[in-house]
Amino acid sequence: MKPHRHLCYYLFGLIGLLLLPFFSARAMAAPDATQFSVEPATIHMDAFYDGTKLVATGTVPEGSQAVLRFIGNACELHMKRKGKIFGLLWMNRDSLTFNGLPNLCIISSAVNLSELKGQEPGAGGLGGYKLSGLKEGADIEPNDADSAEAFEEFIRLKQNEGLYRETVGNVAYEPGDAGFKKFRAEIPVPSRMSPGQYTVELAAIKDGSIIAKSSRPVTADLVGFPALLAGLAFGRPALYGILASIIAIISGLLIGMVFQSKGAH
Amino acid sequence: MGFPFHLYLPIAGNSVNIIAIMGLGGVVGLLSGIFGVGGGFLMTPLLIMMGIPPTVAAASDSNQIVGASTSGALAHFRLGNVDVKMGLLLLVGGVLGGTVGVQIIAILRRLGNADFLINITYVLMLGIIGGYMFVESLQSMRKTSVEAPAAAGKEKEKESVYARFMKSLPWQMEFKRSGVNISMLVPLFFGVVVGILSAIMGVGGGFIMVPIMVYMLRMPMHVVVGTSLFQILFTCLNVTIMQAWQNHTVDFILALLLLIGSSIGAQLGAKIGKKLKGDQLKILLASLVLIVMVKMLYQLLARPDVLLAYVGGH
């Protein structure tokens, strides 16, 4: 009987191994327990583009808050810190380099994030999902005692430019089924945006922790006349400069001629 | 569907209100036509306030000044207000001075003092030029109304010292339009001075060139305005092509919108300028320069809203 018993153990073991991915997938399903789509997936920036909005719809686990981040790629930025000279005059002084901070970050939620639990910074919690949480991935050179203040100023500068925002009230919920609720978010897209690759990240937040998250890519493309112009300006810059000058001269002459014919004396 | 009032600018990377940009161009063009200044020292800060990146604002402004100064210079040329010979000499000096100025800035940037020098030069130049012009034109207006003959005598006396020095210089030339006989070295020298200052300050230099033509070259005010626009046209042509080529910062759509407004403004300005007396023109320009100086001084003294700035703008 012993060999049979061993065979049974092997069989159970084998079945267990085969079922492991299924159970582990169920166990790891929490971070991906969100479904959503974003429309449009491509933002067409034509001559009359003046900002737009993205509509994200999907589901999050019941009892959680859907927080969406429309975020751009991280880039290197060289800046100057302003300081006083002779204790009197404000000037651009020290050079600073910011790395790892996105060129755009629009956060959308139904409620004010500062009212929710789990404000401490860290990528795993709500704190890491706010504008202040961007500090986790930031690298500021030189890294000195004033770096924290420099980060705060950076956020303020980007907020003034309309590229960093925490918007409240643009996420609405509807009842769903099987422990999930539906959401619909209208994400504002600023006019001051560069073409390129962006991401809409969705996080389901409960008790200050991210219990599920997911993301969708969004592309911003120049089309029509702006695409033509940008292609010329970056592809054949000398020709572009000469053409810009010639058209400016001709326009100036034409307007001059119009005025001469109207105001002859 | 209504008229789309916004246009997306691919180089500036932002959308702008067409009416606001054309209106801004119109106001600055009007001043350009009246005073013969390019208006860069006014237009660039206003564009930055409207959300245009500083480098794009300055380069696109140069592009629009090409059109506006063509329009303005043409209007003044027809009125006989352009001294081409004087303008060319100032231009040659300006190009030489500009090259020297760029090198000075490069050295100072390495030493870390460039921003300080730029800001201080701005405030000092604007303050000295604006203050001197204001006081001088005010005195001149009083003199002409109260003691015209005595003042004329004094002016002659003053001029004789200055004239003696000028006559002692080699390569004397007659500038018919301006009605002066001076050495060609004089406009060349002042061209170099303005070229250095405008390279340091990052502007066309019209608001420095105009007072120099009036007080140092003793040119009549109406010829000064036309000749200044003529010289600015070529300076900004060079800047536009170089900025587009090297830095990709010329937004042609932005420039065209500004140009439509500013060309119309420049034409109106030239007509208004013709109706104003020389002293009135000088006192108005002096007031404008002093207002900009006070604004810049305030910016230096007041705590900025954000204590960070992008590299490239000042």
Interface residues (C-beta under 8 A of the other chain):
Chain A: M45 D46 A47 F48 Y49 D50 G51 L77 H78 M79 K80 R81 K82 G83 I85 L88 L89 W90 M91 N92 R93 S95 L96 E149 A150 E153 F154 R156 L157 N160 E161 S191 R192 M193 S194 L222 P226 A227 L229 A230 A233 F234 P237 A238 Y240 G241 I242 L243 A244 S245 I247 A248 I249 S251 G252 L253 I255 G256 F259 Q260 G263
Chain B: P4 H6 L7 Y8 L9 P10 I11 G13 N14 S15 G51 N63 Q64 V66 G67 A68 S69 T70 S71 L74 A75 R78 D115 F116 N119 L237 T240 I241 M242 Q243 A244 W245 Q246 H248 V250 F252 I253 A255 L256 L259 I260 S263 I264 Q267 K271 Q299 L300 L301 A302 R303 P304 D305 V306 L307 L308 A309 Y310 V311 H314
